[in-house]
Every structure is written in C-alpha cells, then in structure tokens.
Amino acid sequence: MFYWKHKTESGTTLEDELMCCKSVSEAMIASAFLSREGVRILQRIKDTYSLRKENIALYLSAQFSADKPHEILEQLSGLCVTKIIFDHSFHAKVYLLRGKHDKLIYGSSNFTEGGMTGNIEFDFIGSPSPEETKSVVTFFDYCDRNSKEVNTEVIQYYMDNQAKITELHRVQ
C-alpha cells in the first residue's frame, strides 16, 4: 500500500496506519525532522499500545527542529528513548512497529505535521518479511551506534543555542 498526499488508496491517513496494528511491543522511528505534531502522535502510539518508554526508540537528525527544540526534547525525555545522530547526512524516515505482525512505513514523510498530513509525500506501507525486518533492524542498530542519547546536557545545548538555531532557520 502507498500513501500519497493525505491518504492511502484505502482512505486511511498515515497516523491511522500507525494506530491500526493488532498488537505492538516495540516502536522504532527514524526521522530527520520532528515537530510537536510528531510528539503528539508518538504519545498516541505509546498510549494505544501501552508501551513503556524503553520500548520506543526515536532517532533524529541534529537539525530536527527550529521550533524550540529543547522544549520538544524535554517532552520526549519522558515519552521514549530519544537519540540524536550528529551526522549532517542523516535524512531517514522509517517507522517500524514490532509485534505479532510487524508494520513498516518508509519514504518521504518526516514526523511532522507536514509529513503526516500537509505535504505531498510518498511512502511504502506494509508488513515486512522476516528478511526485510532484519535489514531494517540492522539500520536501526547503525543509528543506535552512531547517535547520542538525549540527556540534560543535550537539552541544555539546544537551549543555549536557540538564538543561533532560529537565525539559521530564518536564513535558510
């Protein structure tokens, strides 16, 4: 199944697709960008599947948001294990929900309002084979080895650099 613009060909939204699994024991998400809408959806994933913080892994680029990123990281700190990949070439958008039947979404949709509903996006949505799941888990292992877990020091870094982040975003 493919998602294009606002809905899949079956009429569901990308958020609907993230919420319609029978059982989920783990969520692994990599997104270059994240907004408050992504945080809201992540909270909904956690609540819908009764996941603990330790069962949700989120990998973000260092430039994941210009909208008070320190505040977003503070919200995420109680919600999931969040890690930043400080490699300017990280631009992945991968959503893997592990459970009785895994669900894989990958393509162009960032974990933002635009990526979830507003932009014209194109994503694959499906149930991966065991071999495909193994490959995707290998990708997430790579992300894990090449990232820094968000802690108070990382949050403070983003807080201290908010003015520079805002100016850079304005210039871009």
Backbone as a chain_set.jsonl record, in Angstrom:
{"seq": "MFYWKHKTESGTTLEDELMCCKSVSEAMIASAFLSREGVRILQRIKDTYSLRKENIALYLSAQFSADKPHEILEQLSGLCVTKIIFDHSFHAKVYLLRGKHDKLIYGSSNFTEGGMTGNIEFDFIGSPSPEETKSVVTFFDYCDRNSKEVNTEVIQYYMDNQAKITELHRVQ", "coords": {"N": [[0.861, -1.17, 0.0], [0.455, 2.277, -0.636], [1.071, 5.597, 0.468], [-0.006, 8.731, -0.356], [0.046, 12.154, -0.524], [-2.613, 13.031, 1.316], [-3.951, 10.701, 2.08], [-3.992, 7.072, 2.076], [-4.463, 4.704, -0.637], [-6.57, 3.244, 0.305], [-7.925, 4.999, 1.842], [-7.036, 5.72, 4.387], [-5.218, 7.685, 6.806], [-1.753, 8.533, 7.376], [-1.261, 8.619, 10.102], [-3.44, 7.061, 10.982], [-2.581, 4.6, 9.97], [-0.398, 4.091, 11.608], [-1.698, 3.558, 13.948], [-3.269, 1.273, 13.731], [-2.491, -1.37, 14.224], [-2.653, -4.757, 15.419], [-1.304, -5.663, 17.735], [1.41, -4.229, 19.413], [4.718, -4.345, 20.409], [7.003, -2.934, 20.385], [8.317, 0.137, 19.176], [10.085, 1.661, 16.602], [11.578, 4.443, 15.345], [12.835, 6.568, 12.873], [13.566, 9.787, 11.954], [14.304, 12.59, 10.068], [13.291, 15.086, 10.697], [11.215, 16.491, 13.249], [8.204, 17.525, 14.727], [5.971, 19.252, 17.003], [3.583, 18.011, 16.439], [4.434, 15.468, 15.69], [5.34, 14.622, 18.189], [2.893, 14.513, 19.519], [1.619, 12.43, 18.096], [3.393, 10.378, 18.666], [2.979, 10.133, 21.427], [0.4, 9.187, 21.319], [0.813, 6.703, 20.055], [2.281, 5.433, 22.072], [0.338, 5.369, 24.136], [-1.823, 3.993, 22.878], [-0.784, 1.422, 22.39], [0.103, 0.728, 24.861], [2.837, 1.049, 25.589], [6.036, 1.059, 27.143], [8.452, 3.571, 27.982], [11.023, 2.572, 27.389], [10.511, 0.899, 25.284], [10.212, 2.329, 23.025], [11.981, 3.716, 20.509], [13.509, 6.545, 19.24], [15.048, 8.222, 16.634], [16.736, 11.063, 15.613], [17.734, 13.754, 13.408], [20.383, 16.13, 13.924], [19.449, 18.634, 13.335], [16.716, 18.59, 13.798], [14.534, 20.256, 14.485], [13.536, 23.688, 14.414], [11.892, 24.949, 16.046], [11.959, 25.722, 19.023], [13.649, 23.447, 19.978], [14.715, 22.407, 22.362], [12.55, 22.346, 24.113], [10.908, 20.454, 22.892], [12.561, 18.211, 23.117], [12.593, 17.961, 25.89], [9.931, 17.192, 26.334], [9.961, 14.74, 24.995], [11.722, 13.295, 26.582], [10.418, 12.002, 28.678], [8.851, 10.298, 27.331], [9.974, 8.536, 25.416], [12.928, 6.708, 24.361], [15.214, 8.789, 23.177], [17.392, 9.659, 20.602], [20.037, 11.471, 19.11], [21.421, 11.893, 15.949], [24.365, 13.044, 15.035], [25.222, 13.626, 12.356], [25.411, 15.209, 9.445], [24.356, 14.124, 7.124], [22.27, 12.442, 7.755], [19.074, 11.552, 6.969], [16.798, 10.021, 7.147], [13.519, 8.45, 7.048], [11.787, 6.388, 8.649], [9.561, 4.037, 9.954], [8.965, 1.575, 12.185], [6.909, -0.751, 13.51], [6.903, -3.174, 15.833], [5.608, -6.361, 16.499], [3.066, -8.863, 16.847], [2.417, -8.966, 14.146], [4.533, -7.293, 12.175], [4.767, -3.854, 11.182], [5.803, -1.771, 8.592], [6.799, 1.399, 7.581], [8.078, 3.516, 5.213], [9.695, 6.172, 3.489], [9.073, 9.356, 2.275], [7.991, 10.849, 4.348], [8.462, 12.921, 7.023], [8.385, 13.093, 10.64], [6.415, 15.098, 11.218], [3.92, 17.726, 11.163], [3.504, 18.498, 8.505], [4.672, 16.297, 7.17], [3.008, 14.255, 8.003], [0.398, 15.046, 7.297], [0.152, 17.415, 5.708], [1.932, 17.838, 3.496], [2.763, 16.851, 0.105], [3.512, 13.654, 0.0], [5.262, 10.497, -0.342], [5.051, 7.238, 0.505], [5.949, 3.877, 1.367], [3.897, 1.393, 2.731], [3.557, -1.406, 4.67], [3.626, -4.939, 5.544], [6.545, -6.237, 6.571], [8.728, -8.84, 5.332], [10.405, -11.474, 7.189], [13.137, -11.258, 6.5], [13.292, -8.667, 5.487], [12.569, -7.232, 7.786], [14.783, -7.86, 9.368], [16.8, -6.479, 7.96], [15.931, -3.824, 8.307], [16.084, -3.59, 11.083], [18.829, -3.829, 11.315], [19.56, -1.38, 10.177], [18.512, 0.341, 12.183], [20.151, -0.476, 14.291], [22.57, 0.536, 13.379], [21.937, 3.275, 13.522], [21.699, 3.469, 16.285], [24.312, 2.955, 17.181], [25.596, 5.186, 16.215], [24.771, 7.515, 17.432], [23.773, 9.929, 19.934], [22.41, 9.681, 23.093], [19.64, 11.544, 24.233], [19.961, 13.701, 26.903], [20.107, 15.672, 29.931], [22.258, 17.362, 29.389], [22.359, 17.471, 26.557], [19.859, 18.602, 26.04], [20.265, 21.085, 27.264], [22.255, 22.093, 25.588], [20.788, 22.573, 23.209], [19.046, 24.479, 24.225], [20.783, 26.56, 24.944], [21.647, 27.289, 22.43], [19.484, 28.266, 21.047], [18.935, 30.833, 19.914], [20.813, 30.96, 17.809], [19.954, 28.771, 16.307], [17.391, 29.615, 15.543], [18.083, 31.866, 13.981], [19.597, 30.64, 11.927], [17.609, 29.046, 10.757], [15.919, 31.076, 9.832], [17.558, 32.297, 7.901], [17.888, 30.216, 6.097]], "CA": [[0.0, 0.0, 0.0], [1.214, 3.511, -0.678], [0.456, 6.805, 0.998], [0.347, 9.869, -1.195], [-0.602, 13.38, -0.097], [-3.286, 12.99, 2.609], [-4.493, 9.392, 2.43], [-3.606, 5.917, 1.28], [-5.515, 4.373, -1.603], [-7.729, 2.698, 1.026], [-8.597, 6.089, 2.535], [-6.516, 5.967, 5.726], [-4.115, 8.634, 6.933], [-0.534, 7.919, 7.892], [-1.477, 8.422, 11.54], [-4.306, 5.874, 11.098], [-1.76, 3.412, 9.714], [0.424, 3.852, 12.793], [-2.553, 3.193, 15.083], [-4.198, 0.179, 13.443], [-1.909, -2.7, 14.401], [-3.332, -5.572, 16.438], [-0.502, -5.592, 18.959], [2.744, -3.683, 19.182], [5.558, -4.46, 21.597], [8.147, -2.033, 20.237], [8.259, 1.093, 18.076], [11.383, 2.203, 16.23], [11.298, 5.519, 14.4], [13.93, 7.45, 12.48], [13.025, 10.891, 11.172], [15.211, 13.733, 10.035], [12.636, 16.218, 11.343], [10.136, 16.188, 14.189], [7.507, 18.705, 15.239], [5.068, 18.956, 18.12], [2.6, 17.043, 15.927], [5.085, 14.164, 15.823], [5.314, 14.279, 19.615], [1.51, 14.128, 19.831], [1.376, 11.112, 17.528], [4.208, 9.442, 19.437], [2.251, 9.905, 22.679], [-0.754, 8.344, 20.975], [1.358, 5.361, 19.844], [2.61, 4.903, 23.404], [-0.908, 5.091, 24.851], [-2.62, 2.991, 22.159], [-0.19, 0.093, 22.52], [0.562, 0.573, 26.253], [4.282, 0.856, 25.548], [6.892, 1.764, 28.1], [9.464, 4.444, 27.377], [12.13, 1.747, 26.917], [10.089, 0.159, 24.092], [10.068, 3.267, 21.918], [13.267, 4.325, 20.152], [13.354, 7.623, 18.271], [16.324, 8.743, 16.153], [16.519, 12.339, 14.943], [18.921, 14.487, 12.962], [20.747, 17.225, 14.83], [18.664, 19.798, 12.943], [15.354, 18.055, 13.743], [13.516, 21.289, 14.639], [13.949, 25.045, 14.747], [10.818, 25.434, 16.909], [12.308, 25.435, 20.414], [13.957, 22.019, 20.07], [14.937, 21.982, 23.746], [11.245, 22.033, 24.702], [10.474, 19.182, 22.307], [13.377, 17.159, 23.732], [12.109, 17.769, 27.262], [8.714, 16.387, 26.233], [10.323, 13.39, 24.579], [12.522, 12.6, 27.598], [9.559, 11.127, 29.467], [7.996, 9.547, 26.413], [10.682, 7.492, 24.675], [14.381, 6.825, 24.299], [15.472, 9.669, 22.039], [18.805, 9.783, 20.285], [20.367, 12.419, 18.049], [22.518, 11.489, 15.074], [25.081, 14.264, 14.669], [25.808, 13.429, 11.038], [24.567, 16.071, 8.602], [23.755, 13.38, 6.022], [21.143, 11.622, 8.22], [17.823, 12.111, 6.441], [15.884, 8.88, 7.062], [12.131, 8.492, 7.511], [11.453, 4.97, 8.775], [8.696, 3.742, 11.087], [8.809, 0.133, 12.324], [6.145, -1.178, 14.672], [7.159, -4.609, 16.011], [4.576, -7.054, 17.259], [2.666, -10.135, 16.248], [2.624, -8.694, 12.721], [5.261, -6.034, 12.063], [4.355, -2.9, 10.15], [6.915, -0.931, 8.16], [6.481, 2.557, 6.749], [9.275, 4.292, 4.882], [9.543, 7.001, 2.302], [9.451, 10.764, 2.377], [7.273, 11.548, 5.434], [9.047, 13.215, 8.32], [7.471, 13.001, 11.778], [5.967, 16.48, 11.385], [2.56, 17.932, 10.665], [3.581, 18.448, 7.053], [4.942, 14.927, 6.755], [1.88, 13.37, 8.324], [-0.886, 15.438, 6.701], [0.098, 18.603, 4.873], [2.749, 17.831, 2.29], [2.625, 15.748, -0.831], [4.53, 12.683, 0.399], [5.082, 9.181, -0.929], [5.596, 6.247, 1.426], [5.544, 2.483, 1.324], [3.303, 0.917, 3.974], [3.291, -2.827, 4.524], [4.136, -5.911, 6.508], [7.807, -6.718, 6.02], [9.117, -10.24, 5.506], [11.444, -11.571, 8.229], [14.417, -10.759, 5.98], [13.182, -7.205, 5.435], [12.631, -6.753, 9.176], [16.185, -7.97, 9.791], [17.529, -5.368, 7.339], [15.522, -2.573, 8.942], [16.667, -3.609, 12.432], [20.25, -3.521, 11.119], [19.616, 0.077, 10.012], [18.329, 0.962, 13.495], [21.373, -0.746, 15.056], [23.529, 1.537, 12.913], [21.529, 4.546, 14.134], [21.995, 3.407, 17.708], [25.76, 3.058, 17.373], [26.089, 6.473, 15.724], [23.93, 8.572, 17.99], [23.949, 10.292, 21.344], [21.115, 9.702, 23.783], [19.267, 12.848, 24.782], [20.003, 13.833, 28.36], [20.014, 17.089, 30.302], [23.342, 18.081, 28.701], [21.934, 17.696, 25.168], [18.753, 19.568, 26.099], [20.87, 22.379, 27.573], [22.932, 22.529, 24.362], [19.778, 23.158, 22.322], [18.525, 25.679, 24.878], [21.816, 27.59, 24.844], [21.85, 27.663, 21.036], [18.195, 28.566, 20.428], [19.023, 32.041, 19.079], [21.547, 30.587, 16.595], [19.072, 27.865, 15.542], [16.346, 30.455, 14.959], [18.692, 32.67, 12.918], [19.927, 29.746, 10.832], [16.344, 28.692, 10.112], [15.463, 32.269, 9.131], [18.429, 32.483, 6.744], [17.621, 29.137, 5.147]], "C": [[0.903, 1.228, 0.0], [0.381, 4.664, -0.131], [0.927, 7.941, 0.102], [-0.547, 11.036, -0.83], [-1.284, 13.191, 1.246], [-3.721, 11.596, 3.032], [-3.912, 8.296, 1.55], [-4.714, 5.645, 0.275], [-6.737, 3.76, -0.931], [-8.429, 3.755, 1.889], [-8.095, 6.39, 3.935], [-5.416, 7.021, 5.691], [-2.886, 7.889, 7.433], [-0.651, 7.693, 9.399], [-2.369, 7.21, 11.778], [-3.485, 4.596, 10.941], [-0.87, 3.074, 10.902], [-0.397, 3.334, 13.976], [-3.375, 1.92, 14.874], [-3.605, -1.215, 13.569], [-2.642, -3.441, 15.521], [-2.595, -5.509, 17.774], [0.883, -5.083, 18.581], [3.516, -3.79, 20.492], [6.736, -3.494, 21.563], [7.917, -1.125, 19.043], [9.657, 1.651, 17.861], [11.137, 3.206, 15.116], [12.572, 6.309, 14.14], [13.323, 8.528, 11.593], [14.005, 12.055, 11.231], [14.621, 14.914, 10.798], [11.477, 15.75, 12.202], [9.529, 17.5, 14.649], [6.655, 18.286, 16.439], [3.971, 17.983, 17.707], [3.171, 15.629, 15.996], [5.1, 13.696, 17.265], [3.917, 13.816, 20.011], [1.205, 12.715, 19.322], [2.172, 10.053, 18.285], [3.542, 9.122, 20.778], [1.055, 8.982, 22.426], [-0.318, 6.898, 20.719], [1.627, 4.705, 21.191], [1.338, 4.5, 24.146], [-1.708, 3.973, 24.201], [-2.099, 1.585, 22.395], [0.362, -0.175, 23.915], [2.059, 0.263, 26.314], [4.967, 1.618, 26.666], [7.905, 2.594, 27.323], [10.579, 3.623, 26.726], [11.789, 0.983, 25.631], [9.843, 1.062, 22.887], [11.423, 3.932, 21.696], [13.024, 5.335, 19.032], [14.73, 8.178, 17.935], [16.056, 9.973, 15.293], [17.832, 12.905, 14.427], [19.194, 15.606, 13.958], [19.929, 18.476, 14.556], [17.169, 19.48, 12.932], [14.264, 19.108, 13.856], [14.163, 22.635, 14.922], [12.956, 25.67, 15.727], [11.06, 25.01, 18.36], [12.605, 23.952, 20.633], [14.197, 21.532, 21.5], [13.616, 21.632, 24.433], [10.707, 20.705, 24.176], [11.256, 18.035, 22.938], [12.962, 16.913, 25.178], [10.84, 16.928, 27.278], [9.056, 14.935, 25.914], [11.029, 12.607, 25.673], [11.68, 11.688, 28.491], [8.753, 10.168, 28.633], [8.698, 8.354, 25.77], [12.187, 7.669, 24.85], [14.679, 7.594, 23.019], [16.968, 9.803, 21.84], [18.973, 10.699, 19.08], [21.558, 11.865, 17.26], [23.164, 12.768, 14.556], [25.901, 14.04, 13.397], [24.9, 14.17, 10.071], [23.888, 15.321, 7.459], [22.581, 12.494, 6.454], [19.834, 12.269, 7.779], [16.74, 11.035, 6.31], [14.48, 9.219, 7.563], [11.645, 7.054, 7.513], [10.67, 4.769, 10.061], [8.506, 2.23, 11.123], [8.076, -0.146, 13.629], [6.288, -2.692, 14.753], [6.073, -5.206, 16.878], [4.27, -8.383, 16.619], [2.833, -10.07, 14.731], [3.292, -7.327, 12.616], [4.647, -5.156, 10.981], [5.538, -1.988, 9.877], [6.385, 0.175, 7.261], [7.807, 3.264, 6.473], [9.027, 5.056, 3.594], [9.962, 8.418, 2.581], [8.858, 11.493, 3.572], [8.09, 11.68, 6.709], [7.96, 13.123, 9.386], [7.035, 14.421, 12.175], [4.531, 16.59, 10.896], [2.536, 17.864, 9.134], [3.77, 17.022, 6.55], [3.783, 13.981, 6.975], [0.601, 13.744, 7.586], [-0.803, 16.526, 5.639], [0.818, 18.551, 3.55], [2.315, 16.726, 1.328], [3.812, 14.819, -0.554], [4.262, 11.373, -0.322], [5.806, 8.18, -0.04], [5.114, 4.854, 1.08], [4.999, 2.114, 2.697], [3.022, -0.561, 3.791], [3.824, -3.648, 5.672], [5.417, -6.495, 5.934], [7.978, -8.227, 6.226], [10.14, -10.299, 6.645], [12.799, -11.037, 7.765], [14.415, -9.228, 5.909], [13.257, -6.609, 6.837], [14.065, -6.787, 9.676], [17.015, -6.818, 9.224], [17.204, -4.038, 8.009], [16.091, -2.488, 10.358], [18.168, -3.328, 12.348], [20.456, -2.017, 10.923], [19.483, 0.77, 11.369], [19.519, 0.686, 14.422], [22.463, 0.245, 14.674], [23.22, 2.9, 13.555], [21.912, 4.572, 15.605], [23.489, 3.587, 17.988], [26.312, 4.434, 17.029], [25.282, 7.653, 16.239], [24.294, 8.832, 19.449], [22.567, 10.367, 21.976], [20.871, 11.082, 24.379], [19.257, 12.755, 26.307], [19.962, 15.324, 28.68], [21.088, 17.928, 29.615], [22.949, 18.413, 27.259], [20.807, 18.727, 25.127], [19.301, 20.972, 26.368], [21.598, 22.949, 26.361], [21.936, 23.211, 23.42], [19.19, 24.436, 22.923], [19.51, 26.833, 24.713], [21.976, 28.115, 23.416], [20.561, 28.028, 20.31], [18.26, 29.787, 19.509], [19.739, 31.734, 17.762], [20.689, 29.691, 15.703], [17.993, 28.676, 14.833], [16.895, 31.287, 13.803], [19.049, 31.809, 11.713], [18.664, 29.35, 10.047], [15.804, 29.884, 9.294], [16.247, 32.468, 7.836], [18.139, 31.423, 5.674], [16.294, 29.369, 4.458]], "O": [[1.992, 1.206, 0.575], [-0.843, 4.691, -0.256], [2.121, 8.085, -0.16], [-1.772, 10.908, -0.829], [-0.589, 13.188, 2.263], [-3.848, 11.33, 4.228], [-3.415, 8.542, 0.451], [-5.774, 6.269, 0.322], [-7.821, 3.747, -1.513], [-9.401, 3.454, 2.581], [-8.671, 7.237, 4.618], [-4.766, 7.22, 4.665], [-2.982, 6.74, 7.865], [-0.183, 6.676, 9.91], [-2.096, 6.411, 12.674], [-3.67, 3.633, 11.685], [-0.616, 1.901, 11.175], [0.155, 2.737, 14.9], [-4.117, 1.527, 15.775], [-4.188, -2.166, 13.049], [-3.178, -2.828, 16.444], [-3.215, -5.321, 18.821], [1.446, -5.467, 17.555], [3.033, -3.38, 21.547], [7.389, -3.261, 22.581], [7.388, -1.556, 18.019], [10.329, 2.061, 18.808], [10.564, 2.874, 14.078], [13.295, 6.671, 15.068], [12.652, 8.228, 10.606], [14.469, 12.448, 12.301], [15.344, 15.655, 11.464], [10.839, 14.738, 11.912], [10.241, 18.465, 14.927], [6.63, 17.119, 16.828], [3.481, 17.214, 18.534], [2.449, 14.689, 16.33], [4.897, 12.514, 17.541], [3.768, 12.844, 20.751], [0.607, 11.907, 20.032], [1.674, 8.951, 18.517], [3.541, 7.97, 21.212], [0.751, 8.107, 23.237], [-1.012, 5.966, 21.126], [1.245, 3.557, 21.419], [1.27, 3.413, 24.719], [-2.22, 3.095, 24.896], [-2.883, 0.655, 22.578], [1.019, -1.193, 24.135], [2.486, -0.665, 27.0], [4.521, 2.69, 27.075], [8.171, 2.337, 26.149], [11.028, 3.951, 25.627], [12.689, 0.475, 24.961], [9.332, 0.618, 21.859], [11.945, 4.619, 22.574], [12.413, 5.017, 18.012], [15.49, 8.559, 18.825], [15.25, 9.93, 14.363], [18.905, 12.582, 14.936], [18.321, 15.976, 14.742], [19.735, 19.296, 15.454], [16.429, 20.05, 12.131], [13.157, 18.883, 13.367], [15.199, 22.717, 15.581], [13.159, 26.794, 16.185], [10.447, 24.064, 18.855], [11.899, 23.278, 21.383], [13.916, 20.376, 21.817], [13.574, 20.713, 25.252], [10.122, 19.925, 24.928], [10.678, 16.997, 23.261], [12.98, 15.772, 25.639], [10.682, 16.053, 28.129], [8.494, 14.013, 26.507], [10.948, 11.379, 25.698], [12.192, 10.695, 29.008], [8.046, 9.314, 29.169], [8.1, 7.292, 25.598], [12.648, 8.658, 25.419], [14.426, 7.109, 21.917], [17.717, 10.031, 22.79], [18.157, 10.699, 18.158], [22.558, 11.431, 17.831], [22.583, 13.485, 13.741], [27.116, 14.241, 13.378], [23.74, 13.795, 9.898], [22.931, 15.834, 6.878], [21.955, 11.856, 5.606], [19.525, 13.395, 8.169], [15.864, 11.137, 5.451], [14.28, 10.126, 8.37], [11.15, 6.557, 6.501], [11.056, 5.261, 11.121], [7.945, 1.659, 10.188], [8.561, 0.182, 14.712], [5.85, -3.411, 13.855], [5.67, -4.614, 17.88], [5.11, -8.964, 15.932], [3.333, -11.009, 14.113], [2.675, -6.311, 12.935], [4.085, -5.646, 10.002], [6.191, -1.497, 10.798], [5.633, -0.068, 6.317], [8.562, 3.569, 7.397], [8.253, 4.637, 2.733], [11.066, 8.667, 3.064], [9.189, 12.657, 3.795], [8.375, 10.693, 7.387], [6.77, 13.081, 9.075], [7.257, 14.871, 13.299], [3.996, 15.662, 10.289], [1.649, 17.245, 8.548], [3.099, 16.596, 5.61], [3.597, 13.021, 6.227], [-0.206, 12.869, 7.274], [-1.637, 16.545, 4.734], [0.369, 19.156, 2.576], [1.598, 15.798, 1.7], [4.961, 15.157, -0.836], [3.171, 11.158, -0.851], [7.02, 8.263, 0.147], [4.01, 4.672, 0.565], [5.581, 2.486, 3.716], [2.32, -0.942, 2.855], [4.391, -3.129, 6.633], [5.378, -7.18, 4.912], [7.441, -8.804, 7.171], [10.687, -9.264, 7.026], [13.528, -10.43, 8.55], [15.412, -8.58, 6.23], [13.928, -5.599, 7.051], [14.517, -5.85, 10.335], [17.843, -6.245, 9.932], [18.095, -3.224, 8.25], [16.534, -1.42, 10.782], [18.719, -2.658, 13.222], [21.415, -1.447, 11.443], [20.249, 1.683, 11.677], [19.859, 1.529, 15.252], [23.193, 0.738, 15.534], [24.112, 3.582, 14.06], [22.397, 5.586, 16.108], [23.874, 4.289, 18.922], [27.385, 4.806, 17.503], [25.134, 8.666, 15.555], [25.013, 8.065, 20.089], [21.669, 11.032, 21.46], [21.769, 11.703, 24.949], [18.642, 11.871, 26.903], [19.798, 16.146, 27.779], [20.846, 19.091, 29.292], [23.187, 19.528, 26.796], [20.805, 19.618, 24.278], [18.845, 21.94, 25.76], [21.562, 24.158, 26.129], [22.208, 24.292, 22.897], [18.873, 25.374, 22.192], [19.115, 27.95, 24.382], [22.393, 29.256, 23.216], [20.545, 28.092, 19.081], [17.684, 29.762, 18.422], [19.31, 32.201, 16.706], [20.698, 29.837, 14.481], [17.714, 28.449, 13.655], [16.249, 31.403, 12.761], [18.819, 32.226, 10.578], [18.672, 29.329, 8.816], [15.293, 29.699, 8.19], [15.665, 32.772, 6.795], [18.148, 31.723, 4.48], [15.887, 28.567, 3.617]]}, "num_chains": 1, "name": "protein.A"}
